[in-house]
Amino acid sequence: MAYSNNGLLVFCFFFSLWFLSSYARTNCSDFHFDGKSYDSCSHLHTLNSFIHWNYNVPSRTVDIAFRKSERQHGRWLAWAINPTSTGMIGSQAFVALQRSDGTLEAYTSPIDTYGTTLVKGDLSFTVHDVSAQNINGQVIIFARFELPMNGSNVVNHVWQEGPLQDDDTPGSHGMSGDNLRSFGTLNFHSGKTVPISSHNVKLNSRSKIKIAHGIINAVSWGMMMPLGVVLARLRYLPLQEYYPALWFNLHIYCQSIAYFLGIAGGGLGFYLGRQSSSVKQHTCHRYIGGALLVLATLQVLAHRLRPSKEHKYRVYWNIYHWCTGYGTIIMGILNCFKGFQMMDVGIWKNAYIAFLASLAFVAAVLEVSRCYLNANRGTATPEGVSANEDRTKVPTLQAKTIFNASVGIWKNAYIAFLASLAFVAAVLEVSRCYLNANRGTATPEGVSANGIEDKA
């Protein structure tokens, strides 16, 4: 009985420690700043964010500290109030970012377009001070400003986060989940915060076009084009003897549909670029997209000039077809990853990696099957070489070909093993991101899902 009581006491002790630590993480009033104190605070309903403030009623001056309870290396953070509306347009933002060299920068940025890159600028109300600090990995925005002269203590506020681009400029924030629910109202006098209900959140037209652009191009350039290449490998299977034109029709139809979808997605992309407030926004993504459209168009037009199999220039056409085809696929996949980075959609990026890994696995299996079938016929005939060549005249060449075929089988088996291993790893990564997303955040590897504990 004594052992049972002692065990119960130990359980209660550790449960109390866990409860107090969890309370400290979620109760914003327990966070202590270096040399600063705030009378009011609120735990915002999305993005695991907190707002602390002091409000001087006679002067209508507000001191705020805005923070997130996760590390913000390589990302930007912003909090804004909108004096005229509840949306993004018209917001007056305080921005902080930590550059790749570790330096912090804080500034103000008025937002007047959906294509903003959060460039520096003066706000529509008086700002006395804005700065940023890194406390235990948390980037915190500090600001002091005067409320707009509309006679109200209630403001519409917005908060966001997103990735930094290669040149340390802010990239686009996520277009799903909490990133579309991170706004509401804040009463500086009473301390009451009211979130906007999720059913009232509506995507603006530009956001809808951006999402359509991403989906269409990911399906066309990123999925259907590589799938068309794998379908072409069907010509090496025994199925070819019964349906000789099957692989060709599947290859042509799949990549033709991908091309026309890609043209539509590319048109949406150029429209978004023209509507952007800065011509330098996503320059690399835009240039790759333009080159991709040109290369794919040349590939389609080349089919009109395809010589017959017996023509002496057919070998040169094959080389051209191979180079432009694989160049289109490589550029398409690369631009898909650039798009995932801009949209900050880690879960879909990992799902796409899983798709590519499974496609590579199928391609490797088809290649191994081809080598195996050719070896069983007595020779692994290279592409473009006749299988009916008189072997009695070239016995040495035949022996060398068979030896190369046996080695090639093991090489392709090893490729199949690596592809299957990559597929399993991608599935596990997608599962991890999905589970973390269901918990409220997709935590990067090596970072605790509980974020940074607030100091007691």
ChimeraX attribute file (.defattr): number of C-alpha atoms within 10 A of each C-alpha:
attribute: neighborCount
match mode: 1-to-1
recipient: residues
	/A:1	6
	/A:2	7
	/A:3	8
	/A:4	8
	/A:5	10
	/A:6	11
	/A:7	12
	/A:8	11
	/A:9	12
	/A:10	11
	/A:11	11
	/A:12	12
	/A:13	11
	/A:14	11
	/A:15	12
	/A:16	12
	/A:17	11
	/A:18	12
	/A:19	11
	/A:20	12
	/A:21	16
	/A:22	14
	/A:23	13
	/A:24	17
	/A:25	20
	/A:26	16
	/A:27	15
	/A:28	19
	/A:29	19
	/A:30	14
	/A:31	17
	/A:32	13
	/A:33	12
	/A:34	7
	/A:35	5
	/A:36	7
	/A:37	14
	/A:38	17
	/A:39	10
	/A:40	18
	/A:41	23
	/A:42	18
	/A:43	17
	/A:44	19
	/A:45	17
	/A:46	18
	/A:47	19
	/A:48	16
	/A:49	19
	/A:50	22
	/A:51	21
	/A:52	21
	/A:53	21
	/A:54	18
	/A:55	21
	/A:56	13
	/A:57	11
	/A:58	6
	/A:59	9
	/A:60	17
	/A:61	18
	/A:62	18
	/A:63	18
	/A:64	20
	/A:65	23
	/A:66	22
	/A:67	25
	/A:68	22
	/A:69	21
	/A:70	21
	/A:71	17
	/A:72	21
	/A:73	17
	/A:74	18
	/A:75	22
	/A:76	25
	/A:77	25
	/A:78	24
	/A:79	24
	/A:80	23
	/A:81	25
	/A:82	22
	/A:83	19
	/A:84	11
	/A:85	13
	/A:86	18
	/A:87	17
	/A:88	20
	/A:89	15
	/A:90	19
	/A:91	25
	/A:92	25
	/A:93	27
	/A:94	26
	/A:95	28
	/A:96	27
	/A:97	29
	/A:98	22
	/A:99	19
	/A:100	15
	/A:101	8
	/A:102	10
	/A:103	9
	/A:104	15
	/A:105	16
	/A:106	22
	/A:107	21
	/A:108	24
	/A:109	21
	/A:110	21
	/A:111	22
	/A:112	14
	/A:113	16
	/A:114	17
	/A:115	18
	/A:116	18
	/A:117	19
	/A:118	22
	/A:119	15
	/A:120	15
	/A:121	13
	/A:122	13
	/A:123	16
	/A:124	13
	/A:125	13
	/A:126	13
	/A:127	16
	/A:128	12
	/A:129	12
	/A:130	20
	/A:131	18
	/A:132	22
	/A:133	18
	/A:134	16
	/A:135	13
	/A:136	13
	/A:137	15
	/A:138	17
	/A:139	25
	/A:140	26
	/A:141	26
	/A:142	21
	/A:143	21
	/A:144	19
	/A:145	16
	/A:146	16
	/A:147	22
	/A:148	17
	/A:149	10
	/A:150	8
	/A:151	8
	/A:152	12
	/A:153	17
	/A:154	18
	/A:155	21
	/A:156	21
	/A:157	24
	/A:158	22
	/A:159	25
	/A:160	22
	/A:161	24
	/A:162	22
	/A:163	23
	/A:164	22
	/A:165	18
	/A:166	11
	/A:167	9
	/A:168	16
	/A:169	16
	/A:170	25
	/A:171	24
	/A:172	22
	/A:173	21
	/A:174	20
	/A:175	16
	/A:176	13
	/A:177	14
	/A:178	17
	/A:179	16
	/A:180	16
	/A:181	22
	/A:182	22
	/A:183	27
	/A:184	20
	/A:185	18
	/A:186	21
	/A:187	14
	/A:188	22
	/A:189	15
	/A:190	10
	/A:191	16
	/A:192	13
	/A:193	20
	/A:194	13
	/A:195	16
	/A:196	15
	/A:197	10
	/A:198	12
	/A:199	7
	/A:200	8
	/A:201	13
	/A:202	12
	/A:203	13
	/A:204	11
	/A:205	10
	/A:206	15
	/A:207	15
	/A:208	13
	/A:209	17
	/A:210	17
	/A:211	16
	/A:212	16
	/A:213	22
	/A:214	19
	/A:215	14
	/A:216	19
	/A:217	28
	/A:218	23
	/A:219	17
	/A:220	25
	/A:221	31
	/A:222	26
	/A:223	21
	/A:224	23
	/A:225	26
	/A:226	24
	/A:227	22
	/A:228	20
	/A:229	19
	/A:230	19
	/A:231	20
	/A:232	17
	/A:233	18
	/A:234	21
	/A:235	18
	/A:236	17
	/A:237	14
	/A:238	12
	/A:239	12
	/A:240	13
	/A:241	10
	/A:242	8
	/A:243	10
	/A:244	13
	/A:245	11
	/A:246	15
	/A:247	20
	/A:248	16
	/A:249	12
	/A:250	17
	/A:251	20
	/A:252	16
	/A:253	12
	/A:254	19
	/A:255	22
	/A:256	18
	/A:257	14
	/A:258	25
	/A:259	22
	/A:260	13
	/A:261	18
	/A:262	27
	/A:263	19
	/A:264	16
	/A:265	25
	/A:266	21
	/A:267	13
	/A:268	20
	/A:269	22
	/A:270	15
	/A:271	15
	/A:272	18
	/A:273	18
	/A:274	12
	/A:275	14
	/A:276	17
	/A:277	16
	/A:278	14
	/A:279	10
	/A:280	11
	/A:281	19
	/A:282	18
	/A:283	12
	/A:284	12
	/A:285	17
	/A:286	18
	/A:287	11
	/A:288	16
	/A:289	24
	/A:290	14
	/A:291	14
	/A:292	23
	/A:293	18
	/A:294	12
	/A:295	16
	/A:296	23
	/A:297	16
	/A:298	14
	/A:299	19
	/A:300	17
	/A:301	10
	/A:302	15
	/A:303	11
	/A:304	8
	/A:305	9
	/A:306	14
	/A:307	16
	/A:308	9
	/A:309	10
	/A:310	8
	/A:311	9
	/A:312	10
	/A:313	12
	/A:314	14
	/A:315	14
	/A:316	11
	/A:317	16
	/A:318	13
	/A:319	11
	/A:320	13
	/A:321	18
	/A:322	13
	/A:323	12
	/A:324	19
	/A:325	19
	/A:326	14
	/A:327	14
	/A:328	23
	/A:329	21
	/A:330	17
	/A:331	17
	/A:332	27
	/A:333	20
	/A:334	16
	/A:335	23
	/A:336	24
	/A:337	17
	/A:338	18
	/A:339	20
	/A:340	19
	/A:341	20
	/A:342	20
	/A:343	21
	/A:344	20
	/A:345	16
	/A:346	18
	/A:347	19
	/A:348	14
	/A:349	19
	/A:350	21
	/A:351	18
	/A:352	22
	/A:353	20
	/A:354	21
	/A:355	17
	/A:356	21
	/A:357	22
	/A:358	20
	/A:359	19
	/A:360	22
	/A:361	21
	/A:362	18
	/A:363	23
	/A:364	23
	/A:365	18
	/A:366	21
	/A:367	23
	/A:368	21
	/A:369	17
	/A:370	21
	/A:371	24
	/A:372	18
	/A:373	16
	/A:374	18
	/A:375	18
	/A:376	9
	/A:377	11
	/A:378	13
	/A:379	21
	/A:380	23
	/A:381	19
	/A:382	12
	/A:383	7
	/A:384	7
	/A:385	8
	/A:386	9
	/A:387	15
	/A:388	7
	/A:389	10
	/A:390	10
	/A:391	12
	/A:392	8
	/A:393	9
	/A:394	10
	/A:395	11
	/A:396	10
	/A:397	11
	/A:398	19
	/A:399	13
	/A:400	11
	/A:401	17
	/A:402	17
	/A:403	14
	/A:404	13
	/A:405	21
	/A:406	15
	/A:407	12
	/A:408	17
	/A:409	19
	/A:410	14
	/A:411	13
	/A:412	20
	/A:413	18
	/A:414	14
	/A:415	19
	/A:416	21
	/A:417	15
	/A:418	16
	/A:419	22
	/A:420	20
	/A:421	15
	/A:422	19
	/A:423	21
	/A:424	15
	/A:425	15
	/A:426	21
	/A:427	18
	/A:428	14
	/A:429	17
	/A:430	21
	/A:431	15
	/A:432	17
	/A:433	21
	/A:434	19
	/A:435	14
	/A:436	16
	/A:437	15
	/A:438	9
	/A:439	11
	/A:440	15
	/A:441	17
	/A:442	17
	/A:443	18
	/A:444	12
	/A:445	9
	/A:446	6
	/A:447	11
	/A:448	11
	/A:449	15
	/A:450	12
	/A:451	16
	/A:452	17
	/A:453	15
	/A:454	19
	/A:455	12
	/A:456	11
